Amino acid sequence: MKKKILSLLLAIVSAFGLFAACDSGNSSDQNQPQQIDYAAQVKLDMNDVTSLKTEASFATHIDGDTTHFNVSSSGLSGKIKARYLAVNTPESTGKIEEWGKKASRFTKERLEKATSIVLEADSTTWAVDSTGERYLLWVWYKNAEMTDYRCLNIELLQNGLAVGSKTMETRYGETCTLAIDQAVRFKLNMHSGEKDPDFYYANAIELDLRELCLNREKYLGQRVAFEGIITKQYAQGVYVESFDEETNTSYGMYVYYGFNFSGEKHMQTGYRVRIVGEAGNQFGYQISGLNYNAYDKTNPENFQVLEKGVEIPCNEITADLYTNNSYSITFMEENEDGEATSVTLTKPFLELAHYTHVSMENLYVEKAYTTSNGGDNDGAITLTCKADGKTIIVRTVVLKDDADNIITQDKFLNKTIDVNGIIDYYTDQDQYQIKVFSANDINVH
């Protein structure tokens, strides 16, 4: 009898423990903190008269917190520069920062898919930032799958892709603060303490070609890393180029990989690549000292192919642009607090376009000179051309026809040509010129 009672008691205890365990599991699931979609909690009220609003269309993507929009309203019209209110995303242009590329991609993807965009001021005036050029705005969007507008500013914060910037001074400041707190609590992206998978943790300065080309002396002798498209190959090196949306200008660089570089077969035109090397000017400003390891392709210290079959950029220029000595570009520079300064640089176009891929049409060849000094360049030709009354200098390498015969200057002299080449600088003559690398890149009329 005692054994039966003991067995019964053990069964009851076991069953109780089982139910308790099941109940404990359910309670644990129920007690898990849930993320709140703060971007959905705030609603766009087009009838609210305490803030100005206007419909817009997506024009140009700059980075995570800056976009150019096309607008048409009584108070705001044309193409405007928008700086997102209450947020500051990491940099994805100039000097690249952790999480900057992801924040930039996040913004771009949403606006590209948007079927409707509304820009909202923080009050009844269209305020601008410290540059006097960028409007401070809330950006609302919706796509074909959405009924309500979402606030992109708040989305960036709640996804941990931005930090706050004067957040509590804005109309949605309380919600923004809650979104930030939640992103920190859930350790999202910037707040995760983890490495950014889109950022290269190399012993090099991460930047873009605009930053490098506009600050050559600053980076001289330093190891730098950037991305670009290979446009031309020449003499154990390649020309790499990238287009900058903000300044509407292409920037280029010559990259010398040298002899016995194991990654040479990957130096192909139309490849988008990551270059890591040292900036020097012994033979003209260039990047050298590249590394490659076929068994360690993701090493951030190494040259990498990022994409193949990319359209090769080529800027068709005019004689007026070629001879423009007062070409201006304007861009924004931000400090750590997100405060921006508008920078305008005015330089000769050819200086800014150095190492970029260009084409020109209808150049009349007035003079021709062939190098013949007993060196490797014997047979290379310098063509002095005229277009619209302006002088254009074209320099070729030693060109050969299909039968491997050297092409002479007589083929071009007193003829009209179209050319395709790289803006190069000839130190001895202190002049820029269009350098042509193939007979196929000169079309004789």
C-alpha positions as CSV (number, residue, x, y, z in Angstrom):
1,M,0.0,0.0,0.0
2,K,2.8,2.4,0.9
3,K,4.5,1.6,-2.5
4,K,1.2,2.5,-4.3
5,I,0.9,5.8,-2.4
6,L,4.5,6.6,-3.1
7,S,4.1,5.9,-6.8
8,L,1.0,8.0,-7.0
9,L,2.7,10.9,-5.3
10,L,5.7,10.7,-7.7
11,A,3.4,10.7,-10.6
12,I,1.6,13.8,-9.3
13,V,4.9,15.6,-8.7
14,S,6.2,14.7,-12.2
15,A,3.0,15.9,-13.9
16,F,3.1,19.1,-11.9
17,G,6.7,19.6,-12.9
18,L,5.9,19.0,-16.6
19,F,3.0,21.5,-16.5
20,A,5.2,24.0,-14.7
21,A,7.9,23.6,-17.3
22,C,5.4,24.1,-20.2
23,D,3.9,27.1,-18.5
24,S,7.3,28.5,-17.8
25,G,8.2,28.2,-21.5
26,N,5.0,30.0,-22.6
27,S,5.6,32.8,-20.0
28,S,9.2,33.2,-21.3
29,D,7.9,33.7,-24.9
30,Q,5.2,36.1,-23.7
31,N,7.7,38.1,-21.7
32,Q,10.1,38.5,-24.6
33,P,10.3,42.3,-25.4
34,Q,8.7,43.1,-28.7
35,Q,10.0,45.8,-31.1
36,I,7.7,48.7,-31.7
37,D,7.3,50.1,-35.2
38,Y,7.6,53.7,-34.3
39,A,7.6,54.8,-37.9
40,A,4.1,53.4,-38.2
41,Q,2.9,55.1,-35.0
42,V,3.4,58.6,-36.4
43,K,0.9,59.5,-39.1
44,L,1.2,62.0,-41.8
45,D,-1.6,64.6,-41.5
46,M,-1.9,66.6,-44.7
47,N,-4.5,68.8,-43.1
48,D,-2.3,69.8,-40.2
49,V,-1.6,73.6,-40.7
50,T,1.3,73.7,-38.2
51,S,3.8,72.4,-40.8
52,L,4.4,73.0,-44.5
53,K,4.2,70.0,-46.8
54,T,4.7,69.3,-50.5
55,E,4.7,66.3,-52.8
56,A,8.0,65.4,-54.4
57,S,9.8,62.9,-56.6
58,F,13.1,61.2,-56.1
59,A,15.9,62.9,-58.0
60,T,19.4,62.1,-56.8
61,H,20.6,59.9,-54.0
62,I,23.5,61.3,-52.0
63,D,23.8,59.3,-48.7
64,G,21.7,58.1,-45.8
65,D,20.4,61.4,-44.6
66,T,20.7,63.6,-47.7
67,T,18.7,63.4,-50.9
68,H,17.8,65.6,-53.8
69,F,14.2,65.8,-54.7
70,N,12.1,67.4,-57.5
71,V,9.3,69.5,-56.1
72,S,6.7,71.8,-57.5
73,S,4.7,73.9,-55.1
74,S,4.0,77.6,-54.4
75,G,6.7,77.9,-51.7
76,L,9.2,75.4,-52.9
77,S,10.0,74.4,-56.5
78,G,12.7,72.8,-58.7
79,K,15.4,70.4,-57.6
80,I,16.1,70.9,-53.9
81,K,18.6,69.4,-51.5
82,A,17.1,67.8,-48.5
83,R,18.8,67.2,-45.2
84,Y,16.8,64.8,-43.0
85,L,15.6,66.3,-39.7
86,A,16.6,64.7,-36.3
87,V,19.0,62.2,-37.8
88,N,22.7,61.8,-38.6
89,T,23.8,58.7,-40.5
90,P,27.4,57.6,-40.8
91,E,29.3,58.8,-43.8
92,S,29.2,56.8,-47.0
93,T,31.0,59.5,-49.2
94,G,34.3,61.1,-48.6
95,K,35.8,59.2,-45.7
96,I,33.7,56.1,-45.3
97,E,32.5,55.2,-41.8
98,E,31.1,52.0,-40.3
99,W,27.4,51.4,-41.2
100,G,27.5,54.3,-43.6
101,K,27.0,52.2,-46.7
102,K,24.1,50.2,-45.2
103,A,22.3,53.4,-44.1
104,S,22.8,54.9,-47.5
105,R,21.5,51.7,-49.2
106,F,18.5,51.7,-46.8
107,T,17.4,55.2,-47.8
108,K,18.0,54.7,-51.5
109,E,16.1,51.4,-51.7
110,R,13.0,52.9,-50.1
111,L,12.9,56.0,-52.2
112,E,13.6,54.2,-55.5
113,K,10.5,52.0,-54.8
114,A,8.3,54.8,-53.6
115,T,5.2,55.6,-55.5
116,S,4.6,58.7,-53.5
117,I,6.8,61.0,-51.5
118,V,5.8,63.9,-49.2
119,L,8.3,66.4,-47.7
120,E,7.3,68.1,-44.5
121,A,9.0,71.0,-42.8
122,D,9.2,71.2,-39.0
123,S,7.0,74.3,-38.9
124,T,5.3,76.8,-41.2
125,T,8.5,77.8,-42.9
126,W,10.9,76.0,-45.2
127,A,14.0,76.1,-42.9
128,V,17.5,75.4,-44.2
129,D,20.6,74.1,-42.5
130,S,23.8,75.9,-41.7
131,T,24.9,75.8,-45.3
132,G,21.9,77.8,-46.4
133,E,21.4,75.3,-49.2
134,R,19.8,72.2,-47.8
135,Y,16.2,72.1,-46.5
136,L,15.6,70.5,-43.2
137,L,12.8,68.0,-43.8
138,W,10.8,65.0,-42.7
139,V,10.7,62.5,-45.6
140,W,7.5,60.5,-45.9
141,Y,7.1,57.8,-48.5
142,K,4.8,54.9,-49.5
143,N,5.1,52.2,-52.2
144,A,2.6,50.1,-54.1
145,E,2.2,47.7,-51.2
146,M,1.6,50.3,-48.5
147,T,-1.6,52.2,-47.5
148,D,-0.1,54.7,-45.1
149,Y,3.0,56.9,-45.4
150,R,6.1,56.0,-43.4
151,C,8.5,58.5,-41.9
152,L,12.0,57.6,-43.3
153,N,13.7,59.7,-40.6
154,I,12.2,57.6,-37.8
155,E,12.9,54.4,-39.7
156,L,16.6,55.1,-39.9
157,L,16.6,55.7,-36.1
158,Q,14.6,52.7,-35.1
159,N,16.8,50.4,-37.3
160,G,20.0,51.7,-35.6
161,L,21.3,53.3,-38.8
162,A,21.5,56.8,-37.5
163,V,22.0,58.7,-34.3
164,G,19.9,61.6,-33.2
165,S,20.7,65.2,-34.2
166,K,18.9,67.9,-32.1
167,T,16.1,65.4,-31.9
168,M,14.1,66.8,-29.0
169,E,13.9,70.2,-30.8
170,T,11.7,68.8,-33.5
171,R,8.0,68.0,-33.8
172,Y,8.5,64.3,-33.7
173,G,11.3,64.4,-31.1
174,E,9.6,62.2,-28.5
175,T,9.0,59.4,-31.0
176,C,12.5,59.7,-32.4
177,T,13.9,59.4,-28.9
178,L,11.9,56.3,-28.2
179,A,13.0,54.8,-31.6
180,I,16.7,55.5,-30.6
181,D,16.3,54.0,-27.2
182,Q,14.7,50.8,-28.7
183,A,17.5,50.5,-31.3
184,V,20.1,50.7,-28.5
185,R,18.2,48.3,-26.3
186,F,17.9,45.7,-29.1
187,K,21.5,46.4,-30.2
188,L,20.7,47.1,-33.8
189,N,23.4,47.8,-36.4
190,M,25.3,50.9,-35.1
191,H,24.4,49.9,-31.5
192,S,25.2,46.2,-31.9
193,G,28.9,46.4,-30.9
194,E,29.5,44.1,-33.9
195,K,31.5,44.7,-37.0
196,D,29.8,46.2,-40.0
197,P,29.8,43.5,-42.8
198,D,29.9,46.2,-45.4
199,F,32.9,48.0,-43.9
200,Y,36.5,47.0,-44.6
201,Y,38.6,46.8,-41.5
202,A,41.9,47.3,-43.2
203,N,45.0,49.2,-42.3
204,A,44.0,51.7,-44.9
205,I,41.9,54.9,-45.0
206,E,38.5,54.1,-46.4
207,L,37.4,56.9,-48.8
208,D,35.9,57.5,-52.2
209,L,37.6,58.8,-55.3
210,R,36.3,62.3,-54.9
211,E,37.9,62.6,-51.5
212,L,41.2,61.2,-52.8
213,C,41.3,63.3,-55.9
214,L,40.4,66.6,-54.2
215,N,43.0,66.0,-51.4
216,R,45.9,64.3,-53.1
217,E,48.6,65.9,-51.0
218,K,46.8,65.0,-47.8
219,Y,46.9,61.3,-48.6
220,L,50.4,61.2,-50.1
221,G,52.4,58.3,-48.7
222,Q,49.4,56.8,-46.9
223,R,47.6,53.6,-47.6
224,V,44.1,54.2,-49.0
225,A,41.2,52.0,-50.1
226,F,38.4,53.0,-52.6
227,E,36.1,51.5,-55.2
228,G,35.7,52.2,-58.9
229,I,35.3,50.9,-62.4
230,I,38.3,50.0,-64.6
231,T,38.1,52.1,-67.8
232,K,41.4,51.5,-69.5
233,Q,44.5,49.3,-69.1
234,Y,48.1,50.5,-69.7
235,A,51.7,49.6,-68.8
236,Q,51.0,47.2,-65.8
237,G,48.3,49.5,-64.6
238,V,44.7,50.5,-64.9
239,Y,42.6,53.6,-64.8
240,V,39.9,53.5,-62.2
241,E,36.9,55.9,-62.2
242,S,33.9,56.7,-60.1
243,F,31.0,59.1,-60.7
244,D,30.0,61.4,-57.8
245,E,26.3,62.3,-57.7
246,E,26.6,65.2,-55.4
247,T,29.1,67.2,-57.7
248,N,27.8,65.6,-60.9
249,T,31.5,64.9,-61.8
250,S,33.6,61.8,-62.4
251,Y,36.9,61.3,-60.6
252,G,39.7,59.0,-61.7
253,M,43.0,57.5,-60.6
254,Y,45.9,55.5,-62.2
255,V,46.6,52.3,-60.3
256,Y,50.0,50.7,-61.0
257,Y,50.0,47.0,-60.1
258,G,53.5,46.2,-61.5
259,F,55.1,43.1,-62.8
260,N,54.3,39.6,-61.4
261,F,51.1,40.8,-59.8
262,S,49.1,37.6,-59.2
263,G,45.8,39.3,-59.7
264,E,46.6,40.8,-63.1
265,K,44.1,38.7,-65.0
266,H,41.3,40.3,-62.9
267,M,42.4,43.8,-64.0
268,Q,39.8,44.0,-66.7
269,T,37.9,46.9,-68.2
270,G,34.3,46.9,-67.0
271,Y,35.1,45.4,-63.6
272,R,34.1,47.3,-60.5
273,V,36.9,46.8,-58.1
274,R,38.2,47.6,-54.6
275,I,41.7,49.1,-54.7
276,V,44.0,49.1,-51.6
277,G,47.4,50.7,-52.0
278,E,49.7,53.5,-51.3
279,A,49.4,57.0,-52.8
280,G,52.6,58.3,-54.3
281,N,53.8,60.7,-57.0
282,Q,57.2,59.5,-58.1
283,F,55.9,58.9,-61.6
284,G,52.8,61.1,-61.4
285,Y,50.2,60.7,-58.8
286,Q,49.2,57.1,-58.6
287,I,48.3,54.2,-56.3
288,S,50.7,51.2,-56.0
289,G,51.7,48.4,-53.7
290,L,48.6,46.2,-54.3
291,N,48.2,42.8,-52.8
292,Y,46.2,39.8,-54.0
293,N,45.6,36.3,-52.7
294,A,43.3,34.0,-54.7
295,Y,42.8,31.9,-51.5
296,D,41.9,34.9,-49.4
297,K,39.6,37.0,-51.6
298,T,37.7,38.7,-48.8
299,N,40.8,40.0,-47.0
300,P,40.2,43.7,-46.7
301,E,43.9,44.4,-47.3
302,N,43.7,42.8,-50.8
303,F,42.6,43.9,-54.2
304,Q,39.1,42.6,-54.9
305,V,36.7,42.3,-57.8
306,L,33.3,43.4,-56.7
307,E,31.3,43.2,-59.9
308,K,31.9,42.2,-63.6
309,G,30.4,43.4,-66.8
310,V,29.7,47.0,-65.6
311,E,29.2,49.6,-68.3
312,I,32.4,51.6,-68.8
313,P,31.8,55.3,-68.0
314,C,32.9,57.7,-70.7
315,N,32.2,61.5,-70.6
316,E,31.6,63.0,-74.0
317,I,33.1,66.5,-73.6
318,T,33.2,69.7,-75.8
319,A,36.0,72.1,-76.6
320,D,34.4,74.6,-74.3
321,L,34.5,72.2,-71.4
322,Y,38.0,71.0,-72.2
323,T,39.3,74.6,-72.0
324,N,37.1,75.7,-69.1
325,N,39.5,77.0,-66.4
326,S,36.8,78.0,-64.0
327,Y,34.8,74.7,-63.5
328,S,33.0,74.8,-60.2
329,I,31.8,71.9,-58.0
330,T,29.9,72.3,-54.7
331,F,29.5,69.7,-52.0
332,M,28.8,69.4,-48.2
333,E,31.3,68.6,-45.5
334,E,29.9,67.5,-42.1
335,N,31.4,67.5,-38.7
336,E,30.8,64.8,-36.0
337,D,27.6,66.7,-34.9
338,G,26.1,66.6,-38.3
339,E,26.7,70.3,-38.9
340,A,27.5,70.9,-42.5
341,T,29.5,73.4,-44.4
342,S,29.0,74.1,-48.1
343,V,32.3,73.9,-50.0
344,T,32.7,75.3,-53.5
345,L,35.9,74.6,-55.5
346,T,36.7,76.3,-58.8
347,K,39.5,74.6,-60.8
348,P,40.3,74.0,-64.5
349,F,38.1,71.2,-65.7
350,L,41.0,69.1,-66.9
351,E,42.5,69.2,-63.4
352,L,39.3,67.7,-61.9
353,A,38.9,65.3,-64.8
354,H,42.5,64.0,-64.5
355,Y,42.6,60.2,-65.2
356,T,39.0,60.1,-66.3
357,H,37.7,58.5,-69.5
358,V,36.4,61.0,-72.1
359,S,35.6,61.3,-75.8
360,M,35.6,64.2,-78.2
361,E,34.3,64.6,-81.7
362,N,35.3,66.6,-84.8
363,L,38.8,67.6,-83.9
364,Y,40.8,68.9,-86.9
365,V,44.5,67.9,-86.7
366,E,46.6,71.0,-87.5
367,K,50.0,69.6,-86.4
368,A,51.5,66.3,-85.7
369,Y,54.8,65.3,-84.0
370,T,56.2,61.8,-83.7
371,T,58.6,60.8,-80.9
372,S,61.9,59.5,-82.2
373,N,64.5,59.7,-79.5
374,G,65.6,56.1,-79.4
375,G,63.4,55.2,-76.4
376,D,60.4,53.0,-75.8
377,N,58.0,55.8,-77.0
378,D,59.4,56.0,-80.5
379,G,56.4,56.1,-82.8
380,A,54.1,57.7,-80.3
381,I,52.3,60.8,-81.8
382,T,51.3,64.2,-80.4
383,L,48.4,65.7,-82.3
384,T,47.6,69.4,-82.0
385,C,43.9,69.8,-82.9
386,K,41.3,72.5,-83.2
387,A,37.7,72.4,-82.3
388,D,35.4,75.5,-82.2
389,G,38.5,77.6,-82.4
390,K,40.1,76.0,-79.3
391,T,43.2,73.9,-79.1
392,I,43.0,70.3,-78.0
393,I,46.1,68.1,-77.5
394,V,45.9,64.4,-78.2
395,R,48.7,62.1,-77.3
396,T,48.9,58.5,-78.5
397,V,50.9,55.5,-77.4
398,V,52.7,53.6,-80.3
399,L,49.7,52.6,-82.4
400,K,49.7,49.6,-84.7
401,D,47.3,48.4,-87.4
402,D,45.8,44.9,-87.9
403,A,49.0,43.8,-89.7
404,D,51.1,44.9,-86.7
405,N,52.6,47.9,-88.6
406,I,53.2,51.1,-86.7
407,I,50.7,53.8,-87.7
408,T,52.3,57.1,-88.7
409,Q,51.2,60.6,-88.2
410,D,50.2,60.9,-91.9
411,K,47.1,59.0,-91.1
412,F,45.8,61.9,-89.0
413,L,47.5,65.1,-90.2
414,N,45.1,67.6,-91.8
415,K,42.1,65.3,-91.1
416,T,39.1,65.4,-88.7
417,I,39.1,62.8,-86.0
418,D,37.0,61.6,-83.1
419,V,38.9,60.3,-80.1
420,N,38.4,58.2,-77.0
421,G,40.9,58.3,-74.2
422,I,42.1,59.3,-70.7
423,I,42.7,62.9,-69.5
424,D,46.4,62.7,-68.7
425,Y,49.0,65.3,-67.6
426,Y,52.3,65.7,-69.5
427,T,54.8,67.1,-66.9
428,D,57.5,68.2,-69.4
429,Q,55.0,70.5,-71.2
430,D,53.0,71.3,-68.1
431,Q,49.8,70.5,-70.0
432,Y,46.8,68.2,-69.9
433,Q,46.0,66.1,-73.0
434,I,43.8,63.2,-74.1
435,K,45.8,60.1,-74.1
436,V,44.8,57.4,-76.6
437,F,45.8,53.8,-76.2
438,S,44.5,52.0,-79.2
439,A,44.0,52.6,-83.0
440,N,40.4,51.7,-82.5
441,D,40.0,54.7,-80.2
442,I,40.7,57.2,-83.1
443,N,38.1,57.5,-85.8
444,V,39.3,59.4,-89.0
445,H,36.5,61.1,-90.9
